[in-house]
Amino acid sequence: MMEYLKRKFARLNSQNMGKIPFPHYYEENGKLIKELESGEKWEIRLDEKHREVLIERLK
């Protein structure tokens, strides 16, 4: 799951990391988290075609 996103952003260097637009994706406690510009956080999974599937809204 996270490998797909790692490959997607592999070409970014440290100078461009601050310029990544929302949504932000990161892994926390084994869960893939999507953070929106509004501050909402969602736990997501990627299906076999790498489409996002929303699991639950996090606090």
Buried (B, 14 or more C-beta within 10 A) or exposed (E): BEEEBEEEEEEEEEEEEEEEEEBEBEEEEEBBBBBEEEEEBBBBEBEEEEEBEEEEEEE
